[in-house]
Amino acid sequence: MDTLRNMRIFVEVAETSSFTAAARQLDTSTGFVSRSVSELESHLRTRLLNRTTRRLALTEAGERYLVRCQGILASIDAAEAEASDARAKPVGVLRVHAMACIGQSYVVPAVAAYLEHYPSVNVDLTLSQNVPDLLEDGYDVALRLTPNTLPDSNYISHKLGVVDSVLCAAPRYLELHGKPSSVADLSNHKCLQVALPILPSDRWVLVGPNGVDEYRLPDGRFKVNVSDAMAVALQEGMGIGPLTMKAVRSSLRNGSLVRVLPEYRLQELNLYAVYASRQYLDAKIKTWVEFLRGWIADALNTDELGIGNEQVEA
């Protein structure tokens, strides 16, 4: 028995005081309406309506049941409207995971701009270097970096762009230790390591005028898993290390850092937005991904245009 359907039919009969009028309102037959109410009474083992040839009247049990049914159906209608509205209007909490190495430079500014456009959305952002399970960990969207394409999965992914990193150092470090003029010269320097699960921790893959060069990193005195901490370490003159283009631009502009081996960049990292399903997509997820596709592309393009105008050598 379809209890919910029969409850709706019973409410319509009670409110119109007529099987025929209820059938007309529900676009069905009078016989079907009568059978549905009888089926409901049989299920409840209670008479809900007293029927005569001239009129219908609610029993005492029917009056109590009508009030309950009206409240239940109103709650169901409200829940359905709210769920449908979530697909039409961005509202609620958007749970986002992003790798910490792009959090301050890219993701937080993107969130700030997104929230200006969608004031009914709140963002719960988690930054870490771990790759989460979207469903198990409760995230709506994850921003992932990878030097390759993403492996096949049941998730939907959109490539947002390519993030470049460059080698940098403080001017005072280079004044004390000299400026490397080739990849081989890095062996005479303190090379600081960023430990990311997506990249090898024992080498730098450098792309330059002669193609790809790999520099094997010796055991260093400093390794960190957050790019923001790497920026501070470099500004303190601890050595040479990698930073993303966007993270380093202001430091290049004010002279606190300069590029090392400016003809080289580290291996490109593909940036993806990953979410669970394309079907019946919540509006806040849809608008966030669409917003990122434009915002990140503009940010990366600005990096490319701006980096050439910054101070790039000591």
C-alpha positions as CSV (number, residue, x, y, z in Angstrom):
1,M,0.0,0.0,0.0
2,D,1.2,3.5,-0.8
3,T,0.4,5.1,2.5
4,L,1.6,8.6,1.6
5,R,-0.6,8.6,-1.6
6,N,-3.6,7.4,0.3
7,M,-3.0,10.0,3.0
8,R,-3.1,12.7,0.4
9,I,-6.3,11.3,-1.1
10,F,-7.9,11.1,2.3
11,V,-7.0,14.7,3.1
12,E,-8.5,15.9,-0.2
13,V,-11.7,13.9,0.4
14,A,-12.0,15.4,4.0
15,E,-11.4,18.9,2.8
16,T,-13.8,18.8,-0.1
17,S,-16.4,16.5,1.7
18,S,-16.8,14.6,-1.5
19,F,-15.2,11.6,-3.3
20,T,-16.2,13.1,-6.6
21,A,-14.7,16.6,-5.9
22,A,-11.6,15.0,-4.6
23,A,-11.2,12.8,-7.7
24,R,-11.7,15.9,-9.9
25,Q,-9.0,17.8,-7.9
26,L,-6.6,14.8,-8.1
27,D,-7.4,14.1,-11.8
28,T,-8.4,10.5,-11.2
29,S,-11.6,8.4,-10.9
30,T,-14.1,8.5,-8.1
31,G,-13.8,4.7,-7.7
32,F,-10.0,5.0,-7.2
33,V,-10.4,7.6,-4.6
34,S,-13.0,5.5,-2.7
35,R,-10.8,2.4,-2.9
36,S,-7.8,4.3,-1.6
37,V,-9.7,5.6,1.5
38,S,-11.0,2.1,2.2
39,E,-7.5,0.7,1.9
40,L,-6.3,3.3,4.4
41,E,-9.1,2.5,6.8
42,S,-8.3,-1.3,6.5
43,H,-4.6,-0.6,7.1
44,L,-5.5,1.5,10.2
45,R,-8.3,-0.8,11.3
46,T,-10.3,2.4,12.0
47,R,-13.2,4.0,10.2
48,L,-12.2,7.5,9.2
49,L,-15.4,8.6,7.3
50,N,-19.1,8.0,7.9
51,R,-20.7,7.7,4.4
52,T,-24.3,8.2,3.5
53,T,-25.9,8.7,0.1
54,R,-26.1,12.5,0.8
55,R,-22.9,13.4,2.7
56,L,-19.6,12.4,4.2
57,A,-18.6,13.1,7.7
58,L,-15.3,12.6,9.6
59,T,-15.4,10.2,12.6
60,E,-13.7,11.3,15.8
61,A,-10.7,9.2,14.8
62,G,-10.9,10.6,11.3
63,E,-10.7,14.2,12.7
64,R,-7.6,13.4,14.7
65,Y,-6.0,11.6,11.8
66,L,-6.7,14.4,9.4
67,V,-4.8,16.9,11.6
68,R,-1.8,14.5,11.7
69,C,-1.9,13.9,8.0
70,Q,-2.1,17.6,7.2
71,G,1.0,18.3,9.4
72,I,3.0,15.4,7.9
73,L,2.1,16.3,4.3
74,A,3.0,20.0,5.0
75,S,6.4,18.9,6.3
76,I,7.0,16.6,3.3
77,D,6.0,19.4,0.9
78,A,8.4,21.8,2.7
79,A,11.3,19.3,2.6
80,E,10.7,18.7,-1.1
81,A,10.6,22.4,-1.9
82,E,13.8,23.0,0.1
83,A,15.6,20.1,-1.6
84,S,14.5,21.3,-5.1
85,D,15.5,24.9,-4.2
86,A,19.0,23.7,-3.3
87,R,19.4,22.8,-7.0
88,A,18.1,26.2,-8.1
89,K,19.6,28.6,-5.6
90,P,23.1,28.4,-3.9
91,V,22.5,28.2,-0.2
92,G,23.9,26.4,2.9
93,V,27.4,25.2,3.8
94,L,29.8,24.4,1.0
95,R,32.5,22.0,2.3
96,V,35.7,22.4,0.4
97,H,39.1,20.5,0.7
98,A,42.2,21.9,-0.9
99,M,45.9,21.1,-0.8
100,A,47.6,23.4,1.6
101,C,50.3,24.4,-1.0
102,I,47.7,26.4,-2.9
103,G,45.5,27.4,0.0
104,Q,46.7,30.9,0.7
105,S,47.7,31.8,-2.8
106,Y,44.7,30.6,-4.8
107,V,41.9,29.0,-2.8
108,V,41.3,31.6,0.0
109,P,41.2,34.5,-2.5
110,A,38.8,32.5,-4.7
111,V,36.6,31.8,-1.7
112,A,36.5,35.5,-0.8
113,A,35.4,36.4,-4.3
114,Y,32.8,33.6,-4.5
115,L,31.2,34.6,-1.2
116,E,30.7,38.2,-2.5
117,H,28.7,36.8,-5.4
118,Y,26.7,34.2,-3.3
119,P,25.9,35.7,0.2
120,S,23.6,32.8,1.1
121,V,26.5,30.3,1.1
122,N,29.0,29.7,3.9
123,V,32.3,27.9,3.1
124,D,33.9,25.4,5.4
125,L,37.5,25.1,4.0
126,T,40.0,22.4,5.0
127,L,43.6,22.7,3.9
128,S,45.8,19.7,4.1
129,Q,48.2,17.7,2.0
130,N,46.2,14.5,2.3
131,V,43.8,13.3,-0.5
132,P,40.4,12.9,1.1
133,D,37.6,10.5,0.3
134,L,34.9,13.0,-0.7
135,L,31.9,10.9,0.5
136,E,33.5,9.4,3.6
137,D,35.0,12.7,4.8
138,G,31.9,14.7,3.9
139,Y,33.4,17.2,1.3
140,D,31.4,18.7,-1.5
141,V,34.4,19.6,-3.7
142,A,38.1,18.9,-3.5
143,L,40.9,20.8,-5.3
144,R,43.6,18.4,-6.2
145,L,47.1,18.9,-7.7
146,T,48.8,16.2,-9.7
147,P,51.7,16.1,-12.1
148,N,49.7,13.7,-14.3
149,T,46.1,13.2,-15.1
150,L,43.7,12.0,-12.4
151,P,43.1,8.3,-12.3
152,D,39.7,7.0,-13.4
153,S,37.2,7.1,-10.6
154,N,33.5,7.4,-9.9
155,Y,34.0,11.1,-9.3
156,I,33.5,14.0,-11.7
157,S,36.6,16.2,-12.3
158,H,37.2,19.5,-14.1
159,K,40.7,20.7,-15.0
160,L,41.1,24.3,-13.8
161,G,44.6,25.0,-15.1
162,V,48.3,24.4,-14.6
163,V,50.2,25.7,-11.5
164,D,53.9,26.5,-12.1
165,S,56.6,26.8,-9.4
166,V,60.0,28.5,-9.5
167,L,63.1,28.4,-7.5
168,C,63.8,31.4,-5.2
169,A,66.1,32.6,-2.6
170,A,66.7,35.8,-0.5
171,P,69.2,38.3,-1.9
172,R,71.3,38.1,1.2
173,Y,71.6,34.3,0.9
174,L,72.9,34.7,-2.7
175,E,75.3,37.4,-1.6
176,L,76.9,35.0,0.9
177,H,76.8,31.8,-1.2
178,G,76.8,33.0,-4.8
179,K,74.3,32.6,-7.5
180,P,74.0,29.2,-9.3
181,S,74.2,29.5,-13.1
182,S,73.3,25.9,-13.9
183,V,71.3,23.0,-12.4
184,A,74.6,21.3,-11.5
185,D,75.6,24.4,-9.4
186,L,72.7,23.6,-7.0
187,S,75.0,21.0,-5.4
188,N,76.9,23.8,-3.8
189,H,73.8,25.3,-2.1
190,K,71.4,24.6,0.7
191,C,68.3,23.3,-1.1
192,L,65.1,23.4,1.0
193,Q,62.5,20.7,0.4
194,V,58.8,20.8,0.2
195,A,57.3,17.4,1.2
196,L,54.2,16.9,-0.9
197,P,52.6,13.5,-1.5
198,I,52.1,14.3,-5.1
199,L,55.8,15.0,-5.8
200,P,59.0,13.0,-5.3
201,S,60.7,14.2,-2.2
202,D,64.2,13.3,-3.3
203,R,64.5,15.4,-6.5
204,W,63.5,18.5,-8.4
205,V,62.2,18.0,-11.9
206,L,63.2,21.2,-13.7
207,V,61.9,22.2,-17.1
208,G,64.1,24.7,-19.0
209,P,65.5,25.6,-22.4
210,N,67.1,22.1,-22.8
211,G,64.0,20.2,-21.8
212,V,63.8,18.3,-18.5
213,D,66.6,18.2,-16.0
214,E,66.4,16.3,-12.7
215,Y,68.4,17.4,-9.7
216,R,68.8,14.8,-7.0
217,L,68.4,16.5,-3.6
218,P,70.9,15.7,-1.0
219,D,69.8,15.1,2.6
220,G,68.9,18.7,3.6
221,R,68.7,20.3,7.0
222,F,65.2,21.7,6.4
223,K,62.1,20.1,5.0
224,V,58.5,21.4,5.3
225,N,55.1,20.3,4.0
226,V,53.5,23.7,3.7
227,S,54.5,26.2,1.0
228,D,53.7,29.2,3.2
229,A,56.3,28.0,5.7
230,M,58.8,27.6,2.8
231,A,58.3,31.2,1.8
232,V,59.2,32.3,5.4
233,A,62.3,30.0,5.4
234,L,63.5,31.5,2.1
235,Q,63.0,35.0,3.3
236,E,65.1,34.2,6.4
237,G,68.0,33.3,4.1
238,M,68.0,29.5,4.8
239,G,68.6,28.5,1.2
240,I,67.0,27.9,-2.2
241,G,63.6,26.4,-2.5
242,P,60.4,26.2,-4.7
243,L,57.3,28.4,-4.5
244,T,54.3,28.7,-6.8
245,M,54.2,31.7,-9.1
246,K,51.3,33.4,-7.3
247,A,52.9,32.8,-3.8
248,V,56.2,34.4,-4.9
249,R,55.0,37.4,-6.9
250,S,54.7,40.0,-4.1
251,S,58.1,38.9,-2.7
252,L,59.7,39.3,-6.1
253,R,58.1,42.7,-6.4
254,N,59.4,44.0,-3.1
255,G,62.8,42.4,-3.5
256,S,62.6,40.1,-0.4
257,L,63.1,37.1,-2.8
258,V,64.6,36.7,-6.2
259,R,64.4,33.9,-8.8
260,V,67.2,31.4,-9.0
261,L,67.8,29.8,-12.5
262,P,65.1,32.0,-13.9
263,E,65.1,30.1,-17.2
264,Y,63.8,27.1,-15.3
265,R,60.5,26.2,-13.8
266,L,59.6,23.1,-11.7
267,Q,57.4,20.4,-13.2
268,E,53.9,21.7,-13.9
269,L,51.1,20.6,-11.7
270,N,47.5,20.1,-13.0
271,L,44.8,21.6,-10.8
272,Y,41.4,19.8,-10.7
273,A,38.1,20.4,-9.1
274,V,36.7,17.0,-8.0
275,Y,33.1,16.3,-6.8
276,A,30.9,13.3,-6.4
277,S,28.1,13.5,-9.1
278,R,26.9,15.5,-12.0
279,Q,23.2,14.4,-11.6
280,Y,21.0,16.6,-9.5
281,L,23.9,18.7,-8.6
282,D,23.4,21.1,-5.6
283,A,23.5,24.7,-6.8
284,K,26.3,25.7,-4.4
285,I,28.5,23.0,-5.8
286,K,27.7,23.8,-9.4
287,T,28.2,27.6,-9.0
288,W,31.5,27.0,-7.0
289,V,33.0,24.8,-9.7
290,E,31.8,27.1,-12.5
291,F,33.2,30.1,-10.6
292,L,36.6,28.4,-10.1
293,R,36.9,27.6,-13.8
294,G,36.9,31.3,-14.6
295,W,38.6,32.6,-11.5
296,I,41.5,30.2,-11.5
297,A,42.1,30.6,-15.2
298,D,42.3,34.4,-14.8
299,A,44.6,34.0,-11.8
300,L,47.0,31.7,-13.6
301,N,46.9,33.9,-16.7
302,T,47.8,36.9,-14.4
303,D,50.7,34.9,-13.0
304,E,52.0,34.3,-16.6
305,L,51.7,38.0,-17.6
306,G,53.0,39.4,-14.3
307,I,56.0,37.2,-13.7
308,G,57.9,38.7,-16.6
309,N,57.6,42.2,-15.1
310,E,58.9,41.2,-11.7
311,Q,62.5,41.1,-10.5
312,V,63.7,37.7,-11.5
313,E,67.4,37.7,-10.9
314,A,69.8,38.7,-8.1
